[in-house]
């Protein structure tokens, strides 16, 4: 059975998503791309990735990222890539009034 990792963010207008901000940062003058690491991982694991957006009545934009992996181990690998950044991401979300939820379901 496939495992579905769903990440939902409700983001205020004119606020940059943490993931985009992280991709734009530089280290020693070099661009760091967290997206590249995740894209490589998703390709290796044959992940089906989908992102949708929706304007909400409260003025925020809802961004839903869905990752469909074959196994729980693949989801765990995805989460392990993200683990070093979770505290930073959560602090950024709190500071910028971004609501974030994450679920794992089975299909």
N, C-alpha and C positions, 0 to 999 in steps of 0.2 A: 504494500500500500504506500502511496506517495505521501510525503510530509509537506505541508504548506506552511511557510513562515510568512506571516502578514504583519507589516509594520504600517501603522496609521499615524499621521501627523496632521494636526490642525494648526496652521501657521498664519499669524497675523499678516496683513498686507504689508508689502515692502520689507519683509524680513527674509533674509537669506537662510535657506535650510542649512543645518550644521554640516551635512555631508558635502554640500557645494562649497561652503566656507573652508572645510578641511582640504578639499581638492585644490583650492586657490592658494593655500599657504605655501610658503617655500622654506626649505631647510638648506642652509649654506648656499643660497642663491639658486637652488634647484627646486623645481616644482615637485611636490609630493602628490601622487595621485592614489588616493585610497580606492577610487573607482576602478583603476586599472587592476589592482589586486583582487577586488571582488569580481570584476568581469572575467579575469583569468580563472578564478576559482569556479564561478558559475559555468564557464565553458568546459572546464575539466570534468565537472560533475553532471553535465547535460541538464542544467537547471533551466526551467522555463521561468523567465522573469517578465513581470508586467508592472507598469506604473500608470496609475490613473490620477486625475485631479478633478476636483469639484469645488465650486464656489459655495460657501455656506451662508445662511442668512445672517449669521453673527459677524460677517465680514472677513472671516478667516478662509483660507484655502485648505481643503483637505487633500493630502497626498497619500495615496495608498500604494505601497510597494508589496508585491506578492512574489514570493520565490517558491517554486514547486520543485522539490528535490525527491529523489527516489527513496532515500533512507533517512532515518534519524541521525545517523552518523554524518551524513552530508550537511544536515542542518547544524549539527554540533560544530562541524568544521567552519561553517559560515559564522556562527556565533563566536568561535574562538578567534577568527580574524578581527572581529569587532571588539572583543573583550578589552584590549588595552585602551580603548577610546570611550568606553561606556560612561565613566565618571565625567569626562570632559563633555561628551554629548549631552548628558543629563543636566549638567550645570548650564550649558548653553541654552537648552530648552527652557529651563526654569527662568533664566535671566531674560529670555525673549518671549515669554508667554506662549510657548509651543506645547500643545498637548500631544503626548506620545503614548501609544499602546503597541504592544507586540503580542501576537498569539501564534501558537503552533497547533495546527489541526491535521487530521488524517483524511485522506481522500481514497 
